[in-house]
Amino acid sequence: MIARALAGLFALGLTAAAAAAGHRHVDSDYPGSWAIADGHGEVAVKVQYLAMGACWRIENAREGVPDRATAEPNERHLYVTVAIRKTGDDCPPTNAPLETKLNIPDKPGRISLDVFFVDERGVLQRSQRHRIERDCGASTTTAC
């Protein structure tokens, strides 16, 4: 009985270690945004915003929809809102993406991540949808 319990704990430890190892091998240089579930209730998110000018910056990112009072989130998606801000009138063209990372809680049945980019006026500027990676065999951003 003790041997079976120890074997179960050992197997659980190996499963957790494998998930953690897979999560650490995220290719941070992968171009674009991604969402990867760790299998233990968290989703690692990298968001890239391709600003057209060098005067933009990412202020912050948080879990959730832009306006909780008017939004109608559904049960198939996780949501992230990214606040962006124009920092000045001089805005030379650029091709350098802005990037931020965060971890958000995973929820059962969610298949994708919706990202909303909202400016300092509260105006939606852009949105993205990304499939949540849950199987490293289908992954483009993780090494299995």
PATORTOR-373278 format. One record per residue (C-alpha): y negated, x negated, z. Coordinates in nm, 4 decimals. Example, Ala and Ser with C-alpha at 12.3 -4.5 7.8 and 13.67 -1.06 7.14 Angstrom:
# PATORTOR-373278
> 0.4500	-1.2300	0.7800;
> 0.1060	-1.3670	0.7140;
//
This chain:
# PATORTOR-373278
> 0.0000	0.0000	0.0000;
> -0.2410	-0.2807	0.0897;
> -0.1367	-0.4750	-0.2198;
> -0.2102	-0.1706	-0.4397;
> -0.5502	-0.1240	-0.2753;
> -0.6329	-0.4923	-0.3248;
> -0.5217	-0.4740	-0.6882;
> -0.7464	-0.1694	-0.7398;
> -1.0439	-0.3488	-0.5841;
> -0.9726	-0.6561	-0.7960;
> -0.9616	-0.4447	-1.1158;
> -1.2841	-0.2679	-1.0166;
> -1.4461	-0.6056	-0.9564;
> -1.3347	-0.7304	-1.2990;
> -1.4711	-0.4170	-1.4680;
> -1.8093	-0.4534	-1.2947;
> -1.8199	-0.8247	-1.3739;
> -1.7404	-0.7606	-1.7406;
> -2.0170	-0.5004	-1.7666;
> -2.2653	-0.7319	-1.5987;
> -2.1652	-1.0218	-1.8221;
> -2.2082	-0.8084	-2.1343;
> -2.5486	-0.6944	-2.0151;
> -2.6630	-1.0543	-1.9575;
> -2.5748	-1.1463	-2.3156;
> -2.8392	-0.9204	-2.4692;
> -3.0015	-1.0937	-2.7624;
> -3.3635	-1.0854	-2.6455;
> -3.4799	-1.2018	-2.9878;
> -3.3218	-0.9038	-3.1623;
> -3.6068	-0.7534	-3.3680;
> -3.7104	-0.4076	-3.2569;
> -3.6508	-0.1813	-2.9629;
> -3.3130	-0.1183	-2.8006;
> -3.1436	0.0670	-2.5136;
> -2.8198	-0.0577	-2.3570;
> -2.6298	0.1237	-2.0814;
> -2.4644	-0.1007	-1.8248;
> -2.1941	0.1516	-1.7304;
> -2.3198	0.1619	-1.3707;
> -2.6073	0.4072	-1.3924;
> -2.8794	0.1922	-1.5515;
> -3.0118	0.1556	-1.9059;
> -3.1894	-0.1657	-2.0011;
> -3.4709	-0.0904	-2.2451;
> -3.6733	-0.3217	-2.4668;
> -3.9625	-0.1575	-2.6478;
> -4.1500	-0.3161	-2.9353;
> -4.4754	-0.1733	-3.0677;
> -4.5969	-0.2989	-3.4036;
> -4.9730	-0.2824	-3.3699;
> -5.1768	-0.3096	-3.6868;
> -5.4486	-0.5096	-3.5124;
> -5.4716	-0.7897	-3.2548;
> -5.6895	-0.5753	-3.0262;
> -5.4008	-0.3612	-2.8941;
> -5.1948	-0.4248	-2.5801;
> -4.9257	-0.2487	-2.3798;
> -5.0655	-0.1327	-2.0458;
> -4.7402	-0.0091	-1.8894;
> -4.4123	0.1683	-1.9523;
> -4.2394	0.4304	-1.7416;
> -3.9433	0.6634	-1.7533;
> -4.0279	1.0152	-1.8667;
> -4.2233	1.2131	-2.1240;
> -4.5995	1.1719	-2.1739;
> -4.7017	1.5077	-2.0278;
> -4.4542	1.6568	-1.7826;
> -4.6402	1.9902	-1.7767;
> -4.6089	2.0608	-2.1503;
> -4.3080	1.8569	-2.2613;
> -3.9708	2.0161	-2.3197;
> -3.7163	1.7382	-2.2710;
> -3.3550	1.8195	-2.3463;
> -3.0245	1.7060	-2.2034;
> -2.9288	1.4743	-2.4928;
> -3.2000	1.2105	-2.4535;
> -3.3584	0.9707	-2.2071;
> -3.7356	0.9296	-2.2336;
> -3.9832	0.6430	-2.1955;
> -4.3613	0.6636	-2.2271;
> -4.5524	0.3479	-2.3170;
> -4.9270	0.3378	-2.2547;
> -5.1141	0.1350	-2.5157;
> -5.4829	0.0403	-2.5128;
> -5.7307	-0.0867	-2.7662;
> -5.9061	-0.3808	-2.6019;
> -6.2137	-0.4125	-2.8212;
> -6.3938	-0.3356	-3.1438;
> -6.3023	-0.6670	-3.3072;
> -5.9504	-0.5979	-3.4298;
> -5.8264	-0.8521	-3.6843;
> -5.5002	-0.7631	-3.8614;
> -5.1826	-0.8958	-3.7046;
> -4.8099	-0.8860	-3.7562;
> -4.7053	-0.9774	-3.4012;
> -4.5136	-0.7071	-3.2120;
> -4.6061	-0.6158	-2.8560;
> -4.3075	-0.5944	-2.6233;
> -4.2141	-0.4703	-2.2786;
> -3.8856	-0.4282	-2.0917;
> -3.7749	-0.1934	-1.8155;
> -3.4631	-0.0444	-1.6591;
> -3.4304	0.3306	-1.6247;
> -3.1617	0.5492	-1.4650;
> -2.8822	0.6613	-1.6966;
> -2.7738	1.0239	-1.7018;
> -2.4434	1.1760	-1.8170;
> -2.4336	1.3084	-2.1733;
> -2.7413	1.1236	-2.2983;
> -2.6963	0.9759	-2.6471;
> -3.0382	0.8366	-2.7346;
> -3.3696	0.7146	-2.6012;
> -3.6993	0.8644	-2.7162;
> -4.0002	0.6326	-2.6816;
> -4.3540	0.7730	-2.6918;
> -4.6588	0.5489	-2.7440;
> -4.9713	0.7074	-2.5980;
> -5.3220	0.5595	-2.6168;
> -5.5883	0.5515	-2.3441;
> -5.7134	0.8966	-2.4532;
> -5.3665	1.0457	-2.4010;
> -5.3101	1.0832	-2.7759;
> -4.9578	1.0273	-2.9073;
> -4.9823	0.7409	-3.1550;
> -4.6201	0.6889	-3.2502;
> -4.2659	0.7616	-3.1391;
> -3.9246	0.6031	-3.1818;
> -3.5670	0.7168	-3.1252;
> -3.2874	0.4718	-3.0484;
> -2.9195	0.5301	-2.9858;
> -2.8125	0.4169	-2.6406;
> -2.5542	0.1440	-2.6867;
> -2.2507	0.2181	-2.4727;
> -1.9757	0.0305	-2.6590;
> -2.0178	-0.3380	-2.7268;
> -1.7914	-0.3125	-3.0312;
> -2.0630	-0.1137	-3.2089;
> -2.3475	-0.3208	-3.0718;
> -2.6046	-0.5063	-3.2765;
> -2.7794	-0.6641	-2.9793;
> -2.5006	-0.7757	-2.7460;
> -2.2310	-1.0385	-2.7658;
> -1.8914	-0.8999	-2.6671;
//
